[in-house]
Amino acid sequence: MAERILVVDDEKSICDALAHVLKKAGYAVTTAFSGVEGIKLIESMGFDLVISDIKMEGVSGLDVLRRSLEVSPDMPVIMITAFGSIDSAVEAVRLGAADYITKPFVNEDLRMRVAKTLETRRLAAENRELKAQLSDKYDFSRVIGRSDAMKKVFVLLEKAIPASSNILITGETGTGKGLVAKTIHYNSPRKDRPFVAVNCGAIPEHLLESQLFGHKRGAFTSADRDAKGVVEGAEGGTLFLDEIGEMPLGLQVKILKLIQDREYLPVGGTAPVSLDARIIAATNQDLEKLISEGRFRQDLYYRLNVLEIEMPPLRARGDDSLFLAREFVKEFGKAAGGKVTGMDKSVERVIVNYPWPGNIRELRNVVERALVLCDGCTITSEHLPERFSQAGPGGRINPHLKEAHEEFESRYIQRICEENAGDKELTAKILGIDLATLYRKIKKYDIGC
């Protein structure tokens, strides 16, 4: 559908000339021969763009601009001015006009400015839509759970979201720490500013400082130009430091300074750069144990841990696993055309009793896999991975959850590693963990990988 443009000018010849050029460019054009008529049309019809002369008898172009901004703040206005009246055009831009053109106008310049203004409007609309989608995706209600363990998390979230304090999110891999961090940001007063996530375990140690804080030209051999760090991109928003337990001690000192002084120094720089951002950190490690081992700074721990949100493992959330599985069936089923609508009772029993060593991430992957394999409308046990076939009567696999968790985690990692011919990077990617965590688990379980 052609974009609609309103042209307002009390000189009919100018109106007609503008309309002719714009119609040839593919736009739908409406004309008004006075400011009064232009305002009436703006109030009664929807336009994508208004082009108005500044100087008109009676109601001026600035009056048209002001009323346009009141009726539809997102509708851009381009002003027309005589060559000798540039000051008026500058004043119009100050009041909110998107651009101005001078008489006599050049057709190509007019088309270019109109196209650029409309493209800016489209991008702004897409940006608003994206933000609305993000707000919906990370709406408070999307953090799903009915268990007592999750009710405690909800209480903390209600307190954390409007505050500006630093937050430490703890819990096993796959429990939803990243989702909680995004939920906090996209429901907070900073929701219209950036959410910048850094996986401290995924960036090589020798590159991490430069990635975080940027560097100046000449700071090291390959630094042939200044480079901005990801921290700068979080200005006004939220900086999410995931896997903070993997951060090297030397860099922990710089993060501590960032938190204390709200400023940082790029690598090779001499002037500090200020930062206004909320800090949220997450880890699946026991930071207090790391402190006792000399691998994590105690002062940084206390700075990060103003408010701690501990995400419970799925095995400690009662029937939440079944509740989540049903939600995933709806989500993936809808994407697949609504063919699969549920699970049979034997599958539901297994889901409730399985210890889920990979937590929500593993459950989500299992449900998605089952929907791909299911030809009917109900997921059955044949659509589950082989490891679930060991479930005994009632779907119970092992009554001792801690042992079951470790047993299945060990076997699961071993199997994924074997399927990928010992490729640890690919194995870690499939498991949704970083390499350092994979190496720790290989050592813990004495896995041949």
N, C-alpha and C positions, 0 to 999 in steps of 0.2 A: 504494500500500500504506500502511495506517494506521501512524503512528509508534507505537512501543511504549513504554509507561510502566510502571515498577514503583513501587507505593505500599507503603511499609513503615511500619506503626504497630501498637503492641501493643493499641490500642483498636479493636476490630472495627468499632464504629459510625463512627469517623473514617475508617477504611479504606473502608468501604462508601460513605460519603457522598462521599469524594474520587473513588472509582471511578465512581460514578453521574454526577457532574458531567463528568468527563473522557470517559467513554464517549459522553455526549450531544454532546460537542464533536468526536467523530469519532476519538478515539484508542483504540488497543488497550491495555487495562489489565490488569496482573497484580497481585495483592495478596499481602502477606506480613504475618503477625501477630506477628512478632518480628524482632529484629536478626539472630539466627542464621539464620532462614529467609530473610531478605532477602539476606544475604551469600551463602548457597548458590545462590540464584537468579541473583545477579549473576555468580557464578563459572561457572554452567552455561548461562546464556542471554544473548542479546544484547539490550540495551535502548537506546533513544534518550535516555531521561531517567529518573532516579530521584528520587522524592519521599519523604523520610524524616523521621519525627518525631525530635527531638533526644533527648528524655528517654524512655527505655524501660528496662524491667527487664533486667538482665544486660548484653547487648551493646547499647551506646547508639547513637544516631544518628551521633555523631562516629566511632564504630568503623565503621559502615556507610560513611560518607563516605571514611574513609581507605582502606578496602578497595576501594571503587569506583574511587578515583583510581589505585590500584595495578593493578587488573585492566584498566581502560579509561580512561586519562587524558583522552580526548576526550569521555567521556560525562558530561554535566552532572548535578549533584545540587542539588535544591532542598530546604532544610531547613524543617521545621514546628516552630514554637516557641510557647509560651504568651506572652501579651502582656507579662507581667512578667519574661520571661527573654530580653530582647533581647540582653543581653551574650553569652549562649551562641550566639545566631545570628550575631552579629558575629564571634565567635571562629571559627565554622564557615566564614564567608566568607573569613576570613584563611587558613584551612587549605586553601581551594580550592573551597568551595561556590559555585554560580553565583548563588544568590539565596536568600531565605527568605520564608516567609509566616507570619502570626501567627494563632493561634486566638482567637476563632472567625473563620474565614475567610469572605470574601465571594466568592460564586461567580464573579462577573464579574472580580474582581481575580485570582482563581486562574487563570481561563482566560487572562487577559491576560499574566500572568507566565510561564505555561507556554508560550504561543505565542511570546513574546519570547525565552525561553531556547532553544527549539527552533530559532527562526529564526537566532539567533546561532550555534548549533551548525552549521546548514546553511551559513551564510556562511563559517564557519571551515573547513568541509570543502571548500567550493568554492575557497577561497583556497589550501588545501594542494594541491588538484588542479591549480589553475592554476600554482602554483610547480613542481609535478612536471612539468607539460607544458612549462613554460619550460626547466626543467633538461634535459628530453629534447630539446627543439627546439634548444637551444644546447649540446648535449653536444659534447665535444671532437671526437668522430668526425664531426660534421656539417660541420666545416671540411674539405671534400673536396679531395683532390689526391694524385697519386703522383709528380709531377715532382721533380727535385732542388731546384728553386726553392722548392717548397712544403715539402719536408723541412726546409729551413732555418727556415721559418716555424714548423713544428711544434716544433722544438728551442727556439726562443725562447718559444713559448706555454707549454711545459712549465715554463720558468723563471719566466715572468711571472705565471702564474695564482696560485700560492700567495704571492707577494710582495705588498708594499703600495706599491711604488715607482710614480711617475708613468710613464705610457707614451705615446709618440708613435707613431701608426700612419700611415704614409705610403703613397702609391700613387695611381694614376690613378682617375678616377671609375669606379665599377662593379666594382672589384676585390674588394670584400667587407670593407672596413674596418669598417663598422658591425657586420657579423656577428662579426668577430673581437673587437670591443669587448664585445659581449654575451656571447660565449663565455668571455672572460676573467672577466667579472663573475659569470655564472651557474655557474661552476665554482670560484669563489674562496670564501674564508671569509666574504665579504660577500653571498653569494648570496641570503640571506633578507631582505636590506635592499633599498631601491629602486635601480633603474637609471634615471637621469635623463639624457636626451639633449637637447642644445641645438644647433640648426643655426645657427652664428654668421653664416652668409651669408644666412639666410632672414628674419631679423628686422631691420626698419629700424634704422639706427644710433641714431637719437634715442630709440628704445624699448628698445634692447638692455640697457642698464644696469638699467633698472627691471624688465625681464623677468627678468634674472638675479638681482638682489639684492633686489628688492622696493622699496617706497617707504613713506614716512611721510605721513600726512595733511598736506596743505599744501605738500608738496615741490615741486609745480608746479601750474599752474592747474586742471587737471582731477582732481587728487588729493584727492578729498573724503573718503577713508578710507584707513587703512593697508592695504597689500597685500603678501602674501608673494611672494618670488621663487622661481624654479625651483631655485636653489641650495639653499634650505632643505629642499626635498623630497628631496635626495640624502643627508641626514644618515644616517651609518652605512653608506651604500652606495657607489655609483659615480657620479661626474659625468662625462658624456661630452661633450666640446666638439668637435663635428664642424665641419669647415671652419674650423678655427682661424685659417688664413691670411687669412680675410675679416674678422677682428676689428679694429675701429678702434684706432689707437695709444693713444688716451686710455683706452680700456677695458682694454687690455693691462696697463697699470700696476696696475689694480685686481685683475686676475686674478693678476698676479705677487704682490701682497700676500696674496691668498687662499691661494696655494700656500705662501708663505714663513711666514705667521703663522697659517694655518688659521683665519682669521676675515675677516669682510667688514662693510661698512657699508651699510645700506640707503640709498637716495636720500633725502636730507633727514633722515637719522638722526644721532644723536650718540653712541650706544653701540654698539660693535662686537658682532657676533654670531659665535660660534664655529661651526666646521664640521668634522666628522670624516667625510671622504669621500675615496675614491681618485679621482685625476684621470687620465682618459684623453682624449687629444686626437687628432684625425685631420685630415689635409689632403691635397689632391691637388696642392698647390703646392710649389715649391722654396723652403722657408723661408730657407735660407742666401742665396739670391738676393734674397728680400724684405728680408733684413737689410742686404745691401749697398746696396739701393735706399732704405734708411731707412723701410721700410714694416712692419717687424716687429722687436720688441725682442730683442736678442741675449740679455739676461739671462733673459727669459721662455723663449726657445728652449732654453736649457740647463736650466732648471727642468723644462720639460715632457719634454725628451729624455733622461730618466734611462735609459730602455730604448726603443730604436726598433725597431719591427717594420715592415719594408718589404714591402708586398703586391705581388708581381710581376704585371705585366699578363698577360692570358690568352695573348697571342701568344708570351710567353716561357716558357710552361708545357708545351710539347710536346703530348703527346696528352691532357693534362688536359681540353681543350675537349671531346673526344669522350666521355671518362669522365663529365664533368659533364652533357653533353647526354643521355646514357643515363639518368643519375639523374633528370633533369628529366622525361624521357619516363615513367619509372616514377611519379614524383610526380603529374604532371598526368594521366597515364593512369588511375591509381587513382582520382583525384577524378572522372574522367569515366566511371567504370564499367568500366575495364579493356579498352576496345575496342582502343585503339592500343597495340601492344606493342613497336614498334621502328622503325628507320630503314633505308632501303635503302643499298647501298654507295656510290652516287653522293652521297647526302646526307652520309654520314659523311666522304667525301673532302673535300667542301666545308667541312664543319665544322672539320676538322683544318687546312686550308690558309687559311681566311679569317682576316684579322688581328684581327677583333673589336675595333674602336675603342671600343665601349661596354662591353667586357669581359664579366664574368659576367652583369651585368644585361641586356645586349643578347642574349646567348646564351639566357638564361632566357625573355625575351620572344619570341624567334624560335621556340623550342620550343613555348611555350604557344600561339602563333598557329598553328603547324603542326598541333597536335592539334585545334584548333577547326575547321580547314579539312579535316582528313583524314576521309574517309568509310569508309575501310577499316581494316586493322589495321597498315599500314606507312606511315610518312611518306616521301614521294617529293619530288623536286626541285620539282614543281608546287606543293607546299605551302609553299615558301620564299618570302620577299619577292623582289621583282623585282631588287634589287641583286645577288642571288646568281646570276642568270642569266648574268652576265658571266664566270663562272668558266671557265677554259680547260680543256684536257685534264688529266685527273687531279685536277680540282677546284681547281687552283692559280689564284690571282687575280693575285698580284703577288709575285715572289720577294723584293723588297726591303721588309722588314716595316715599317720606319719610314715610308718613303714611302707604302706601302699604307695604313698606319694613318691618316696625315694626309689622304690622298686620300679614303678612305672616310668618315672622320669629317666632313670638309668637306661632301661630297655628302649625307651622312646628315642633318646639321644643316640644310642648305639645303632638303632635301625635306620634313622635318618642319615647318620654318617655313612653307614654301609651302602645305602641307596645312592649316595653321592660320591662313592669311591674314595672316601676319606677327605674330600674337599671341605676343609673346616670353614672357609669363608661362606661357601654356599650353604653348608649345614647351619651355621649361625643365622644366616639370612632367613632360611625356611623356619627355623625355630623362633625367630623374632627376638634374638638376643645378640649382644655384641660379642666379638671374638674373645675378649678377656673373660667374660662370664662363661663362655663355652669351655675355655681352657680350664677354668676353675672346676667346672662340673666334671670334665674328663678326668681331672686329677682326683677329685673327691670320690668318684664311682669307679676309678681305675678302668676306664673304658678304652678299648683298643681302637683308636680313631686316628 
